[in-house]
Structure formats: structure tokens, C-alpha cells
Amino acid sequence: MSVLKSLTIPEELLNLKDVKIIESIVTRENEIIIRVQSTKKEIPCHRCSDMCTAHGKGTPMKLRHLSILGRKTYIELTPLRGICKKCDTTTTQTLSWHKRNGRYTTPYEDHLLLSVVNSTIADVSLREGISDTAIQNILDLRIDEKMDWKKIKKLGILGADEISQKKGYQSFISIITSRVEGKTKVLALLKGREKSTIKAFFESIPSKKRKTIVAVCCDMYDGYINAAREVFGESVAIVIDRFHVAKLYRKALVSLRKQELARLRQELTVEVYQSLKVAISILVKKQERYTSQEKQTLESLFHYSPALKAAYRLARQFTALYNTHQRKKTANKKIKTWIKTVQEKEISCFNGFIATLIKYQDSITNYFINRNTSGFVEGLNNKLKVIKRRCYGIFNIKHFFQRIYLDLEGYNLFLNNQSVTA
């Protein structure tokens, strides 16, 4: 190492506890080396924690630290050593801002983890000149691979959903989340979506934490519903998300619309069918409320297809049911009335939806107890897909959990804690 010049760096700028600066230099490689000396006299035994008797110094350590003026910066420290009379062992002093055999200061590790938030390990590796493996090792040491229940005070609403681990391979990861006071936490990523896997996780939740669950929101997948019901019983409401219900009856509506338009194309003249294009474009829009002008335009199409008119009116009625605040008992009655109306009008496109509605009616109408939904799960799923695309796929579930946790909590954990470690 060849020295280019010396520097004067205030100890307050370095902001590391229990050290004083001996020398600061800039090398010809444009790196800053800061030699420091420990001011801490105590040397706790690494076995019994009793204080050791000072006994020389250990091997000099060179630790990567936060960059100064864009230059790579290193801390050089020769740690004190001591002998424990109780254990008859030698211990090397470790200060609060580094690990015993570490290569980086804790503030620099915080900086690396903060840099990975909404980025990739590969990008951070290139910027910092550190290997991917080294950054992943820091992640493994600093970020848990699963939820630490001690950090959770309340679970609130649980959400259960899945995403595809690898597109086109029917390989799923189940995501279990919680929602409390507007904040979403990922509790677990589980391989597959079998009921036994989901049930085992629910059973692993500490009993005190289970008592803080107010509802479980999910889609109509029986694995999630039955696992939650068997573990939590009647004490926790299982809510089938309203948007999954709406998706089913809207799908039925689209199916009828396509059938009717195909029929009208065959039965009407080209000129008449073309005149209905404006009305058709209105129906294609993902909405169920129309302006007075749009209603007038739609009447021409509904004149040729009364079934389509009746079906759209019934769909709007079901949406109005969800949009109205009412009790579960009242909602059950209105759903039965709606089913009866559909059957009387002989609108067959809703047959499959009605069968599903009857099967899951209790869980569907649990929505009206507190109007809970799993919208927060769907929002999180989009973020997980972005993480997967950004990292070109993450197939190690433990690493995937770490990256999700870091993206969700990283700024709170490291943004204001880059230079000082208690």
C-alpha cells in the first residue's frame, strides 16, 4: 500500500463508539484508510462474560466502512486481547460496531441492506465492489428467514393467497399476511398451497397471537378456507373476498354478452349491427353504473337482447348489495331473493355462479360483519411480482421472504441508522 497523503478527519464524522482516530491517509489507489484505537478498557470473556485481564493485542483488522467523498473507506483496528482467569481462555475484544470475524462495520452493513431495498443484490454488488455472496451472507445474518413472533403484537386481519413461483409450471407459493392499523406484514411464504401446509402454519401461530386475529380473508380455494376453519373454529370469521365474488358474476355476464352479440351478428343486417357498436363499447367498459346518455344508447341494444338487459340489471343489483351497509342476516335474505329472481327470469348464464354462491354463502356474507376484504393481499401480490421480475426470479423461498421483508421494512430499519450502532 502506497500513501498519497494524510487527512484530518474529525472523530464526530466517523461516528463509531469507543475509538479514537490515530491516523487517516489516502492511498494511491484512492482509498481512505482510517487507523483507530479502542478506548474501551473492558474485555468480556466470550464464554462466561466475566471481565478478562488485559493481555496484549490481537491481529490487525481492516473493515470496510461508509464511503467518504466517494472513496472506498476502511477502518484499521488492532483489537485488545485479554485472559479470563475463570475459563483460562484468551478473548479478543469486540466493539459494538463490528462482529468478531467480520469484514465490514455495522453501519456499512446497514448501508448495503438499505441499498438492496427496491434494487437487486447484483446491482449493489457492482456499485460497491462486493461479491453477491458477501451481500447475501449479510442478509442471512441480519434479516430473519421467517417471522419472529416476538416482533408481532397483534395480527388483526389475516390474508391468504398464492402467486406462481415459476410461470407455466403450476408451482405456487402461498402468502400469509396480516393487516393491522393500515400496515401489511408478510407472516410466511409457504411452498405449495395444500391444506396440510396452510393448517400447519396456522397451528404454529402462538396461542396469544391467535387471540388477536379478527378475520381470515381469502378467495374460494377450499385449502385456505378449511385450514382456517379447522384451526380457528367459530371464533374467527372466514371472509371470502368480495372482489373474487364479483369476478365470477361479471365473468358470467361477459360470457352471455359474447353469446348474444354472436347471435345478433347473424340475425341482424350489417347496418343495424353496426349501429349498435356504440352501445357494445359501453358494455365492454368495466363499469356497472352508466350516465343517462349511456342508458339511452344501451336501450337500442337491449331492445334486441332482453336477456342481456335482464342480466346486466341483476349484476348491478348484486353490486348494490355489496355497496350497501347492512347486517349479515339481511344480506343472506337478499341473496336468496336475488337467486330466486334469476331462476324466475331463466337467466342461465348465472347458473355456475349461483352454485358457488350457495356453497360458500356463509363465508361470503361474513363480509357484512365488518366489511373486511383481502384487497391488501392483492396489492402486496403485485409488489411480489415486481420483486420477482426485478430479480429475474427468486426460487429460494427463504431468500424471497428476506427480500420481501427488506422491501417492506428496510427504510424503517436502516434509513436513519446508517452511521451509529448502539
C-alpha positions in Angstrom: 0.0 0.0 0.0 1.5 3.4 -1.0 0.4 6.5 0.8 -0.6 9.5 -1.3 -1.3 12.0 1.6 -2.6 12.3 5.1 -6.1 13.5 6.1 -7.6 15.1 9.1 -11.0 13.5 9.9 -13.0 14.6 13.0 -13.9 11.7 15.2 -17.5 13.0 15.3 -17.7 12.5 11.5 -16.6 8.9 11.8 -19.3 8.3 14.5 -18.1 5.0 15.8 -18.2 4.3 19.5 -15.3 3.6 21.8 -12.5 4.5 19.4 -10.1 7.4 18.7 -8.5 8.2 15.4 -4.8 7.6 15.3 -4.2 8.3 11.6 -6.1 8.9 8.3 -4.5 8.5 4.9 -5.4 8.4 1.2 -3.6 5.7 -0.7 -2.6 5.9 -4.4 -5.5 3.5 -5.1 -7.7 6.5 -4.0 -8.9 4.6 -0.9 -9.1 6.1 2.6 -7.6 4.2 5.5 -8.5 5.3 9.0 -6.5 3.8 11.8 -8.2 3.8 15.1 -7.5 2.6 18.6 -10.0 1.3 21.2 -10.8 3.5 24.2 -12.8 0.7 25.8 -10.9 -1.0 28.6 -13.3 -3.8 29.4 -12.7 -7.2 27.6 -15.7 -9.5 28.4 -14.9 -13.2 28.1 -16.6 -14.7 25.1 -17.5 -17.8 27.1 -18.6 -16.6 30.6 -18.8 -12.8 30.1 -16.5 -12.2 33.1 -14.0 -9.4 32.6 -10.6 -10.5 31.3 -7.2 -9.3 32.3 -5.5 -7.3 29.5 -3.0 -9.4 27.6 -1.6 -7.7 24.6 -3.2 -7.1 21.2 -4.7 -9.3 18.5 -4.3 -9.4 14.7 -5.0 -6.1 13.0 -8.4 -5.9 11.3 -9.3 -4.0 8.2 -13.1 -3.3 8.0 -15.0 -1.7 5.1 -16.8 1.4 6.2 -19.1 4.0 4.7 -17.5 5.8 1.8 -16.2 9.4 2.3 -16.4 11.8 -0.7 -17.0 8.8 -3.0 -13.8 7.0 -1.9 -13.8 3.5 -0.5 -13.1 3.8 3.2 -11.6 1.3 5.6 -11.2 1.2 9.3 -8.0 -0.4 10.6 -8.2 -1.6 14.2 -5.8 -3.7 16.3 -8.1 -5.2 18.9 -7.1 -5.7 22.6 -6.9 -9.2 24.0 -7.4 -10.5 27.5 -7.1 -13.7 29.5 -10.1 -14.9 31.6 -8.9 -16.3 34.9 -12.2 -18.3 35.3 -12.2 -20.0 31.9 -8.5 -19.9 31.3 -9.1 -18.7 27.8 -8.0 -15.8 25.6 -10.6 -13.4 24.3 -10.3 -10.7 21.6 -12.2 -7.5 22.4 -15.2 -6.9 20.1 -16.7 -3.4 19.9 -20.4 -2.6 19.3 -20.0 -1.6 15.6 -18.3 -4.8 14.2 -18.5 -8.6 14.5 -15.8 -10.8 15.9 -14.7 -12.1 12.5 -16.5 -9.6 10.3 -15.2 -7.8 7.3 -17.5 -4.8 7.4 -18.6 -2.2 10.1 -22.2 -2.5 11.1 -23.0 1.0 9.7 -21.7 -0.2 6.3 -23.8 -3.4 6.5 -26.8 -1.1 7.2 -25.9 0.9 4.1 -25.7 -2.3 2.0 -29.0 -3.5 3.2 -30.6 -0.1 2.6 -29.2 -0.1 -1.0 -30.8 -3.5 -1.7 -34.3 -2.1 -0.9 -36.2 -1.8 -4.2 -33.0 -2.9 -6.0 -31.1 -6.1 -6.7 -28.1 -7.7 -5.0 -26.4 -7.8 -8.4 -26.7 -4.0 -8.8 -25.5 -3.3 -5.3 -22.6 -5.7 -5.8 -21.5 -3.7 -8.9 -21.8 -0.3 -7.2 -20.0 -1.3 -4.1 -17.4 -3.7 -5.5 -18.5 -6.5 -3.2 -19.5 -10.0 -4.2 -23.1 -11.2 -4.4 -22.3 -13.9 -1.9 -21.0 -11.4 0.6 -24.2 -9.3 0.4 -26.4 -12.4 0.7 -24.4 -13.5 3.7 -25.1 -10.2 5.4 -28.8 -10.6 4.5 -28.7 -14.1 6.1 -27.1 -12.7 9.3 -29.2 -9.6 9.6 -32.7 -10.5 8.2 -34.7 -13.4 9.5 -35.8 -16.1 7.1 -39.1 -16.3 8.8 -41.3 -14.2 11.0 -40.2 -13.5 14.6 -43.4 -13.7 16.6 -41.9 -11.6 19.3 -42.0 -8.7 17.0 -45.7 -9.0 16.4 -48.1 -7.5 19.0 -51.4 -8.0 17.1 -52.3 -9.9 13.9 -55.7 -8.3 13.1 -56.9 -9.5 9.7 -55.1 -12.5 8.1 -54.9 -12.8 4.3 -54.2 -16.0 2.4 -53.4 -16.0 -1.3 -50.9 -17.5 -3.7 -48.6 -16.5 -6.6 -46.9 -18.6 -9.2 -43.3 -19.3 -8.3 -42.5 -20.1 -12.0 -44.9 -19.2 -14.7 -46.4 -22.1 -16.5 -45.2 -24.8 -14.1 -48.2 -24.9 -11.7 -45.7 -24.2 -8.9 -47.2 -22.0 -6.2 -46.1 -20.1 -3.2 -48.8 -19.3 -0.6 -48.5 -15.9 1.1 -49.9 -15.4 4.6 -50.1 -11.8 5.6 -51.6 -9.7 8.3 -53.2 -6.2 8.3 -53.1 -4.0 11.4 -53.8 -0.3 11.6 -53.2 0.1 7.8 -49.9 -1.8 7.8 -49.3 -5.0 6.0 -46.8 -7.6 7.2 -45.8 -10.9 5.5 -46.0 -13.7 8.0 -44.9 -16.6 5.9 -44.2 -17.8 2.4 -45.2 -21.5 2.1 -44.3 -23.9 -0.6 -47.4 -25.0 -2.5 -51.0 -24.4 -1.3 -52.0 -27.8 0.1 -54.4 -27.6 3.1 -52.0 -29.5 5.3 -49.2 -26.9 4.7 -51.5 -24.0 5.5 -53.0 -25.7 8.5 -49.6 -26.5 9.9 -48.6 -22.8 9.7 -51.9 -21.6 11.3 -51.2 -24.1 14.1 -47.7 -22.7 14.6 -49.1 -19.3 15.5 -48.6 -18.8 19.3 -51.9 -19.0 21.2 -51.6 -15.5 22.5 -51.2 -14.2 18.9 -54.2 -16.2 17.7 -56.5 -14.4 20.1 -55.7 -11.1 18.2 -57.0 -12.5 14.8 -60.3 -10.8 13.9 -60.8 -12.4 10.5 -59.2 -14.5 7.7 -59.8 -13.2 4.2 -59.1 -15.3 1.1 -60.6 -16.4 -2.2 -62.7 -19.5 -2.7 -59.9 -22.0 -2.5 -61.0 -24.8 -0.1 -57.5 -25.4 1.2 -57.3 -21.9 2.8 -60.9 -22.0 4.0 -60.9 -25.4 5.6 -57.4 -25.0 7.1 -58.6 -21.7 8.8 -61.9 -23.3 9.9 -60.2 -26.3 11.5 -57.6 -24.3 13.4 -59.5 -21.2 14.4 -63.0 -22.6 14.6 -66.0 -20.3 15.0 -64.1 -17.7 16.9 -62.6 -16.2 13.7 -64.8 -15.2 10.8 -63.6 -16.6 7.4 -64.4 -14.0 4.7 -64.4 -14.7 1.0 -63.2 -11.6 -0.6 -66.0 -9.6 -2.4 -63.8 -8.9 -5.4 -63.4 -12.6 -6.1 -67.2 -13.0 -5.9 -67.7 -10.0 -8.3 -65.2 -11.5 -10.7 -67.4 -14.6 -11.0 -70.7 -13.0 -11.8 -69.0 -10.5 -14.1 -67.4 -13.4 -16.0 -70.8 -14.9 -16.4 -72.1 -11.6 -17.7 -69.3 -11.4 -20.3 -70.0 -14.9 -21.4 -73.7 -14.0 -22.1 -72.7 -10.8 -23.8 -70.4 -12.7 -26.2 -73.1 -15.2 -27.0 -75.8 -12.5 -27.6 -73.5 -10.4 -29.8 -72.7 -13.5 -31.9 -76.4 -14.2 -32.3 -77.2 -10.6 -33.2 -74.4 -10.5 -35.8 -76.1 -13.5 -37.5 -79.7 -12.3 -37.2 -79.4 -8.5 -37.9 -78.3 -6.7 -41.0 -74.8 -5.3 -41.2 -76.2 -1.7 -41.0 -78.3 -2.4 -37.9 -75.5 -4.3 -36.1 -73.0 -1.5 -36.9 -75.4 1.0 -35.4 -75.2 -1.0 -32.1 -71.3 -0.6 -31.9 -71.5 2.4 -29.6 -73.8 0.5 -27.2 -71.5 -2.5 -27.3 -68.4 -0.4 -26.5 -70.2 0.9 -23.4 -70.9 -2.6 -22.2 -67.3 -3.6 -22.7 -66.2 -0.9 -20.2 -65.6 -2.3 -16.7 -68.4 -0.4 -15.0 -71.9 -1.1 -13.8 -73.1 2.5 -13.5 -74.0 4.4 -16.6 -74.9 8.0 -17.4 -78.4 8.9 -18.6 -77.0 9.3 -22.1 -75.3 5.9 -22.0 -78.5 4.3 -20.7 -80.4 5.7 -23.7 -77.7 4.4 -26.1 -77.9 0.9 -24.4 -81.6 0.7 -24.9 -81.2 0.1 -28.6 -79.1 -2.9 -27.9 -81.3 -4.2 -25.0 -84.3 -4.0 -27.4 -82.7 -6.8 -29.5 -81.5 -8.7 -26.4 -83.9 -8.7 -23.4 -81.8 -11.4 -21.8 -78.7 -9.2 -21.8 -80.7 -6.3 -20.3 -82.0 -8.5 -17.5 -78.6 -10.0 -16.8 -76.9 -6.6 -16.6 -79.7 -5.3 -14.3 -79.2 -8.4 -12.0 -75.4 -7.8 -11.9 -76.0 -4.2 -10.8 -78.3 -5.4 -8.1 -75.7 -7.7 -6.7 -73.1 -5.0 -6.8 -75.6 -2.7 -5.0 -76.0 -5.4 -2.3 -72.2 -5.2 -1.6 -72.2 -1.4 -1.7 -74.9 -1.1 0.9 -74.2 -1.3 4.6 -76.3 -4.0 6.2 -76.2 -6.9 8.5 -75.2 -10.4 7.6 -78.7 -11.7 8.2 -80.2 -9.1 5.9 -77.6 -9.9 3.2 -78.4 -13.6 3.3 -82.1 -12.8 2.7 -81.3 -10.5 -0.2 -79.0 -13.1 -1.8 -81.8 -15.7 -1.6 -84.2 -13.3 -3.2 -81.7 -12.5 -5.9 -81.2 -16.2 -6.7 -85.0 -16.7 -6.9 -85.3 -13.7 -9.3 -82.5 -15.1 -11.5 -84.2 -18.5 -11.6 -87.7 -17.0 -12.4 -86.2 -15.0 -15.3 -84.4 -18.1 -16.5 -81.1 -16.3 -17.0 -78.9 -19.4 -17.3 -75.5 -17.6 -17.5 -75.6 -17.3 -13.7 -76.1 -21.0 -13.0 -72.5 -21.7 -12.2 -72.2 -18.6 -10.1 -75.3 -19.5 -8.1 -74.0 -22.9 -7.3 -70.8 -21.3 -6.0 -72.8 -18.7 -4.1 -74.9 -21.3 -2.3 -71.8 -23.4 -1.4 -69.9 -20.5 0.1 -72.7 -18.3 1.2 -71.8 -18.2 4.9 -68.2 -17.1 4.2 -69.3 -14.7 1.5 -71.8 -12.9 3.8 -69.2 -12.8 6.6 -68.1 -9.7 4.7 -71.1 -7.8 6.0 -70.0 -8.2 9.6 -67.1 -5.8 9.4 -66.7 -5.3 5.6 -63.2 -6.9 5.6 -61.6 -7.7 2.3 -58.3 -9.1 1.2 -57.5 -6.1 -1.0 -54.3 -5.6 0.9 -53.2 -9.1 -0.2 -53.8 -8.3 -3.8 -51.8 -5.1 -3.5 -48.9 -7.0 -1.9 -49.1 -9.7 -4.6 -48.4 -7.0 -7.3 -45.3 -5.9 -5.3 -44.1 -9.5 -5.0 -44.4 -9.9 -8.8 -42.3 -6.8 -9.3 -39.6 -8.2 -6.9 -39.6 -11.4 -8.9 -39.2 -9.6 -12.2 -36.6 -7.3 -10.9 -34.5 -10.2 -9.6 -35.2 -12.4 -12.7 -37.0 -14.9 -10.4 -36.2 -15.9 -6.8 -36.6 -19.6 -6.4 -35.2 -19.9 -2.8 -38.3 -19.2 -0.6 -36.1 -18.1 2.4 -34.3 -15.6 0.2 -37.6 -14.4 -1.2 -39.0 -13.8 2.3 -35.9 -11.8 3.2 -36.3 -9.6 0.1 -40.0 -9.0 0.8 -39.3 -8.2 4.4 -36.5 -5.9 3.4 -38.5 -4.0 0.8 -41.4 -3.6 3.2 -39.4 -2.7 6.4 -36.0 -1.7 5.1 -36.4 2.1 5.2 -37.8 2.0 8.7 -34.9 -0.3 9.8 -31.9 1.3 8.2 -32.7 4.8 6.7 -32.0 6.6 10.0 -29.4 4.1 11.3 -26.6 4.1 8.8 -23.8 5.6 10.8 -24.4 4.8 14.5 -24.7 1.4 16.1 -25.5 1.2 19.8 
